[in-house]
């Protein structure tokens, strides 16, 4: 898909489909009045007779009578003007993309409207993200794939005075969107094709192309380094665990991001019910996001030093597997009594967090499909956020609002730590059913240096589309790639803040 950012009169643009954005209700003619008269005449009847209400995501193709115009004007509803957000822009243009695909349009022209308080570059990035991500399909395992009907050319029409900034925004949005697609691919792959070592090889391949280094720590070294959590969880599988350490050095402050990489989670000895166990291939979604984020940050050439850490394991039952009642010693010397081997994500993250703390970064952020309890608490509409820093938490929440990956902060009061006290070790890996997402975060907090700002993001409800997931035009069924756009925006904002 070729992207062109151009400055010209809309009626002079040649394209199969030209998008015309309108607001719902009485405001609907507002944008229409800024259009060239020739286009207004073509679309006016559809607005006047009430057939097009401009509800968010509503799309109505209109075929102009003039042969000199586009093959189709695509009226696109932006919804209520008072409720406008960048997420509404993404949602709407995602539906426009799907309609263009359905119609077989080979080219699209999309004017970038003036939508204060948002800038033209922000609108440009949101539109491009929507188009790129709406066209994503995971076809790797289909024996027969239909020829793509995606538009081959997208022309974004902008005012001349912002063309350079919009061109830059489009370029950056393309990089980030491609990274999201990589995250979706990794998360969607079955563990049979992506055991821990293969995930490490894939990360190294991405790094060679995008410009970051990769180091892989295998079982013997993990044992020597005291990574008892990773070793204990991974030893039940014939595919041994690894710790993937990626580094991009663009100068500037150091940040560490950690992604839970359970390539498949059977629950181990505390085995899960068989129903929907196939979805446990998505338990590597945090790892997928971190590998993809490394790609995006390296290709954006952000002036930061970013360390990506992925503990990669397969959690299976066997004669060697971790058992309830076992006691595990972690990298920082702390111990945990194992109540459930199905609470394995926190065990591998514990070692990764302790390891990251030794690097003394400005902030540590981990992404993990950690608890079903977070899905119960927040559904699929937001990821759970836990942090020891108000400043870091607020920055992440703001990024989440901008990119449409919402976060909701939950408490870490000292009372929750009482639930994971053990009689025989420093802590238990499960604190019971009440506040399960919070006690999991409390467990993780034992493995960071409290002088380092840290945030844990529980993406269990948002990492893949579920029956209760809200419909989003640019997110198909399967892995969502959650976290990539969120953390890319966060790091870009950190750079701007200096």
N, C-alpha and C positions, 0 to 999 in steps of 0.2 A: 504494500500500500504506500503510494507516494504522497507526500504532504507538501503542498505549496501554500505559503502565506503571501497574499497579494493585496495590492491596493488599486482598486479600479471601480468603475461604476457597476453596480450589481447587474443591470440589464445587459452589460457587455460580456458577462461571464458565460462561458460555454460549459454546460454540464448536463448530464442526464437528469439530475435532481437538484433543485435549488431549495434550500430550507428557508422558510419564513417563520420566525418565532413571534408568538403573540401571547399576551396575557389574558387570563380568564375574566369574563364579566365585562363591566362597563369600560375597563381599561383596554379591552382587546384592540380597538382601532388605534391606540396610541402609537405603537411601533409601526403599524401599517401606514400611518400618515407620513412617516419618514421615508417610505419607499418611493421609488420612481413611479410616476403616474401610470406608465404602461403596465407595471406589475400590479399596482393597486386595482386597476380596472379588471384584471384577470381574477383576482382573489376576492374582490368585494362581494360578489353575489353569495359566495359560500359563507361569509361572515354575516351578511345582512339577513339571510333567510334563517339563520339560527342553526344550521346544520353542523357548524363547528363551534364548540364551546371553549376551546383552548384550555381544557383541563390538563393538569400536569401529565405529560407523556402522550396526550392524544395526537394522532397523526392523521392528516387527511391529504391524500394526493389530489392535485388539481392539474388537469392537462390543458395548457393554454391553447387558444385558437391561433395565435400568431406563430407561424413556422420559424420565425427568427429567434424565438425565445427557447428556454429550456424545455426539454421533453416533458418535465413535470415540476410543478411547484409543490413543495411538501410543507403544508401548514403544520406547525409544531406548537403544541400548547406548553407554556411555561407555568401554568397554574396561576394561583393568586399572587399578585404582585407583592403584597405585604408579607407573604411567606417565602419570598425568593431566597434561595441560598445556592452556594456552589454545588451542593448535592442535588438540588432540584435541576440545575443546569445539566449535571451529569446524567441524571435519570432521564430527563427529556430527550437529550441528544442520543442516549443509548437506544431509546425507542425509534428515533429517526434512523439510526444505523440499521436496526433490525428490519425496518420497513424497506430501506434501500436495498438490503440484501434480498428480501423477499421479492422485490420488484426486479431484481437483476440489474440495478443501476451500476454502470461501470465507472461513473464519476459523480461526485457530489460537490456542490458549492454551498458553503455555510457562512453567512455574514456573522461577524462577531459583534453583537449588539452592545450598546451602551447601557449597562445595568448597574448603576451605582447602588451600594457602595463598593462594588467589586470593580477592579481594574480590567482593562482589556487583556493584559497578559494572563490574569487569573481566569478569566472566562475562556480564553484560548486553551489554556492547559486543561481545564475541566472538560471542554468539548472534545479535545483530542483524546484524553483518557477514556471518555465514554465510548467513542468510536472504536478505539483500538481494543479495549477490553470486551466490548459487546461482541466483537467478531471472533473471540477466542473459542476454540473447540479442542477437546482432547481426543484426538483421533488415532493415537499411536497404535492402538491394538485392533483397529478395524481393518478387516481384510479388503474392504472396498470403501473408498472415500469419494464422495461426490466432488466434482470440480467446484472450486470456490466461486461463490457468487458475490463475494465482497467487492465493493468499489475499488478499482485499481488506483484512482486518483481522488484526493480530497483537496479542494481549494478553500482555504480560510480567507475570507475577504475582510480586511481591516482598514481603518483609517491610516493614511500615509504617515502621520506623525507618530504612530505607535507600532509601525510595521516591524522595525528592528527588534523591539522588546517582545512583540508577539512571536516573532520568528524564533527568538531565544527560548521563550516559554514553550513553544511547540516542540523544539528540539529536546528540551529537558523532559517534557511530558512523555515523549516517545521513548526515551531511555528508561524512565521509571515504569512505563506501561509494559515494555518488553521484559523488565525484571519481574513484574507481577506475573506475567505469563510463565516465566521460568519457575517461579514459586508454585504456581498452579500445577505445572507439569510434574515437578518433584513430588508434591503432595498426592497427586492423583495416581502415581505409579505404584504398582503392587510391590510388596517387599521381596517377592521372588526375583524381581529385576533390580531391586535397589536395597540390597543388604548393607550393613554399615560401611564395609570397605568400599563398595561401589559408590556409595554416597560421597565418601572422601575423594574418590577418583573424579567424580563429577565436579565436586567443588574445585579441585585442582585444575581441571579442564577449563572451567569458567574463569578461574583466576588467571590462567595463562592468556586467555583471550582478552579479558577486561582490564587486567593490570593490578592484581593483588597476589600476594604470596600465600602458600598453603603449607602447613605442617601437619602431619598425621601421627598421633601417638597411639601405638597399638598395645595389646594386652600386657606384654612383659613390662613395657615402660609405665603403663598405667598402674600396675601393681607396685612397681618400684617407687612411684611418685605418691603412693598412698591414696589413690583414687578408688576407695573402697565402694563407693556408691555405684560408679559406672561398672566396675568389675563384677560386683555382686548381681546386678540386674542382667548384665550381658552374658554371664557364664552359663545360663540355662539353654542358650541357643548354640547350634553348630556354627553360626556366623558370629565370630567374636566381635566385641565392641571396639570402637575407636573414639578418640577425641580429635575433632577437626579444629585446627586453630588457623584462622585466616587473618591476614593483616594487609591493610591499605594505608600507606603513609603519604598523605598529602600535606603534611606539616600541620601545625596548629594543635589544638587540644586533643587529648586521647579519650575516646569513648569505647566502651565494651558492650557488645550485644550478644546475647546467648539465646540459642534456640533449642528447644527440646526435640531430640531426634530419635524417637522410638519408631523404627521403621514399621513395626507391627506390634500391637499390644494385645496378647491373649489374656492378660491378667496374671500370667505365670501360674504358680501353684494355686493362688486364689483366683481360679479361672473365671472368666466372664461367661454370662449366658451366651448361647450361640446366636440368638436373634441380633441382627445388625452388627455382628462381630466383624463383618467385612469392612465396616467403616473405620476400623482401627488402623487401616493403612494411613489414615489422615493424622495419626498421632505424631507424625513427623512434620506437621505444618509449621511449627515454630522454627525448626531447622531449615525448612524450605524458604521461609521468609528471610532468615539471616543470610543464607547463601545468596539469595536474590538481591538483598540489600547491599551486600558487598559488591556485587556486579554494578548496581545502580550508582553507588557512591564513587566507585573507581572510574566509571565512564563519565560521570558528571564532573570528575576531578575536583571534588569538594576539598577545601583546605582544612582537613581534619585528619587525625590518625584514628582509624577505625579497626578495632579488633573484633572479629567474629568468632565465636566459640560454639561448637556443636558437639555435644556428647551424643554419639549415635549407637544405639543398641537395638536388639530384638528381644522382646520379653516373652519367653516361651517356657512351658513346664518341661522338666526332664529330671534325670537322676542327679544332675549337677545344679539344678536351679535353686535360687534363693527361696527360703522357707519362712513362713510365719514363726516368730519366736527367735529367729536369728538376730544377731546384733552386728551392725555394720559400723566400721570406723571410716571417717571421711578425711579428705585432704587436710582440713584444718585441725584434725585430731578429735573432733567431737564424734559422739556415737549415737546411734539410733536403734531402738528395738523395732523390729519389723512386725507389725500387726497384720498388714495386708500387702502381699506382693503386687497387688493391682494398684497400689499407690507408689508406683515406681518412678514416675517422672520427677518427683521432688528429690529422689535419691541421686539421680544422675545430674540434676541441676545443682545440687548441693556442692558436688565436687567442682563443677564448672564455675559456680559463683565464688567459691573459695580461691580458685585459681585466678579468676579475673581480679579479685580484690588485691592479690599480690602485685598486680601491675599498676596499681594506684591511678586508675583512670578518673576523669572528671565525673563520669557517671557510668553506672551499669544498668542495663535494661535487659530483662529476659522476657521471652515470648514462649508460651507453652499452652498446649491443649491439656490443662492440668486437671480440672475437676468437673464432673457432672453437676456438682453443687452450684457452680457458677452459672450453668445453663438454667437451673431451677431459679436462681436468684434474679437473673437479668434476661432470661430468654435468649433469643438470637439477635437482639437489637443492639447490643453493646457488649464490649469486652470488659472484664473486671480489671480494675487498676488498684494496685497496692503500692505504697511508697513510704519511705522514711523522710521524704523531702517535699514540702509543699511547692517549692519553686519548680522542681522537676515534674511533679504531678500536674501542675497547672499548665506547664509548657506542652506536655503530652496531650492533655485534654484539648487544648487549643488547636493543636495539629489535627487531632481526631475530628474536631468539628469542621476544619477546613477541607479535609479529604474525604469526609463521609464515613470514617471508621471510628464511631463513637466509643468513648471510654466512660466508665462510671466508677468513681473511687469508693472503695470500701475500707472500713477501719482496721487498724492493727493494734487495738487496745491490749494492755498487758493481760487482761482476763482471758483472752483467747490463747495465750501461751500456756496457761494453766491446763488447758485441755490436752496438750501434747506432752505433759510430764510423764516420765516413765519411772517405774520402781527399780529398774535394773540398768538403765542407760541414761544418757543425757536427755533423751526425748524419745517419743514414739513417732512413727511415720504416719499415724492416723489419729485424729482427735475425736472420732465419733461422727455421727451424722449431722448434729447441729453445727452450723457455720462452717461447713466443710471447705469451702473455697478460702475462707479466712484462715482457718487453722493450717491449711496447706501453705499459704503465704507466710504465716508465722513460722512454720518449719524452715522455709527458705531463708528467712531473715537471720537465722542462726549462722549463716555461712557467708555473710558479707561483713566488711568492716563498716561500722555504723558512721564513720566519718566520711564515707563515700556515698553520695546520693545514689539511691537505687530505686528501680521501679520494676514490679512484676506485673505482666499483662497476661491474664488468663483468657485465652482465645477459644476455649472449648465450645462455646456457643456460636462462634462467628467464623471458624476456620473452614467450614464447608456448609453448603446449603442443606438444610434439613426441612422436614415437613412444616415446621413453624417459622422458617426463615422468611423475612419480608421479601417480596419480589423486587429485584433490582435488575433493570434492563441490561446493565453491563456486567452482571455476574451470572453465568450459566450454572447448571447443576454441577455438583462436585466441589473441588477445592476453590476457595475464594481468593487466595493469595493475600489474605489479611496481614497487615503489619508492614508491608513493604512501603506503600505510599505514606503511611503514618510516620514511620521512622525516617524516611527520606525527607519529608517535610520538616520533621523535628530537627534534623541535623542541618538542613538549610537555614532554618530559623535561628539555630544556635550560631551559625556562621555570621548571619546578619547582625545578631546582637553583639557579636565580638566577644 
